[in-house]
Amino acid sequence: MNHFLHSNRPTPKPWPNKKASHRSPLFSLSLLTLLIFSIIFFLSYYSLSPISPFKQTLNSQFPQCPTSQSLTLGEKFLWYAPHSGFSNQLSEFKNAILLAGILNRTLIVPPILDHHAIALGSCPKFRVSAPNDIRVAVWNHVLELLRTGRYVSMADIIDISSLVSSSVVQAIDFRVFASLWCGVKDFDCFNESNEQLALLDRLKQCGSLLSGLNGNVDKCIYAIGEDCRTTVWTYQNGDKDGVLDSFQPDEQLKRKKKVSFVRRRRDVYQTLGPGSAAESATLLAFGSLFTSPYRGSELYIDIHEAPRDQRIQSLIGKIEFLPFVPEIMSAGKEFADKNINAPFLCAQLRLLDGQFKNHWKATFLSLKQKVESLGQSSLPIHIFMMTDLPEGNWTGSYLGDLARDSHHFKLHFLRGEDELVIKTAKKVVAASHGLRFAFVPESMGGLKKHCSSERLPDVLLFIEEAVCSCASLGFVGTAGSTIAESVELMRKFRTCASQSLTAL
């Protein structure tokens, strides 16, 4: 092997004008000893540190990912990053169920995030948070919900039991998945101890990996980088995969904002299903799944039918309307039957948030026209008010006029401190629907224990919607409000008529 040691390459010439360095053997030995000592100290210190870079490197591989004994062998998961208000989060949840069904993946059910804690941006303006960024923001916010005792699963509020029981879709609670995947347990109750803070750090490290900040990990994690600026997801729509979408940034936007995105229609099954680079990954991570019709197309997901796939066609029909859990629906019916106890009109008036604060006149006009159409055959007319305008600010508005005219109108409304609302919140916590549809290992029994920091969930909005679904004299909603759309959908499916009071 001497030819490897004595190659034919020319011997490099020394740097010009550089004198040979003469150092004593004692100096070299001291330097070597210091270097060895520093390496040993570095290794010893960081191997004991709860957030050491070596542990981070080890954690970034997460051997649980492909071989966890706690997760079903071969099971594949789908995670996404919800955002904005509850109605938008519910819309994304439906889209996630659909995509999980198409790709045959187990859906990781997220919690309900604080209203507008996470913002996407504007798809029509091509100004949105990148998928990696929104995934990290959602993960960190979820940890904050856990830390402050405000975690409420989407499945604690929305009833998906029929989907899971019929195996239409498989689901796992976010807390269960995070515990198994990140290698932690009993993290439902947080305090300020060093041990708990180290646990939060570990979960943040895990979240960074799962969010795609470290890139994709072969056969483990595939973090999707496409969003509404570049992609419209389709399924079996007959178009050639990758064709241009009809909605593209206009020339003015390209010049003014220097937008260079091109939107293409991609078949989600062909792109992310069998045979794709994503298919082998245990976890498929989307960013936002929000979509909406826009200029003859959809902002991000355009899947409304699947005539060649009856399983998915059936799923599309099932997720058109997902009801609240029985505890909430029964509370709404109880209020309608026992508190109002008469035919009534429901008015949903959104007046203070965003664009709605500039449209009071139109909102009140719709309510006034509806009230006048009812006539005076049966007085007083009972009206259930669902509004974000505090009662103290009703003076000088149409609401103030209705409140003063007690002979012709009787107004009803719910408050967060009402006994019915508090009782329902306690029942929702006790039911723990989110943890019922997935296997919870015995080692994670702490997930269901009571925590001193735990707060009751805010269920007022959901009960109000349930009450409005029972309004026999009709419903008046705020134009453009997703809450109004939700109530209309409940009324379309006649949820009140099929609901009993047995849950309470």
Buried (B, 14 or more C-beta within 10 A) or exposed (E): EEEEEEEEEEEEEEEEEEEEEEEEEEEEEEEEEEEEEEEEEEEEEBEEEEBBEEBBEEBBEBEBBBEBEBBEEEEBBBBBBBBBBBBBBBBBBBBBBBBBBBBBBBBBBBBBBBBEBBEBBEBBEBEBBBBBBBBBBBBBBBBBBBBEBBBBBBBBBBBBBEBBEEEBBBBBBBBBBBBBBBBBBEBBBBEEEEEBBEBBBBBBBBBBBBBBBBEBBEEBBBBBEBBBBBBBBBBBBEBEBEEEBEBBBEEEBBEEEEBEBEBBBBBBBBBBBEEBEBBBBBBBBBBBBBBBEBEEBBBBBBBEEBEEBEEBEBBBEBBEEBBBBBBBBBBBBBBBEEBBEBEBBBBBBBBEEEEBEEBBEEBBEBBBEBBEEBEEEEEBBBBBBBBBBEBEEBEEBBBEBBBEEEEEBBBBBBEEEBEBBEBBBBBBBEBBBBBEBBEBEEEBEEBEEEBEEBEBBBBBBBBBBBBBBBBEBBBBBBEEBBBBEBBBBBBEBEBBEEBEEEBB
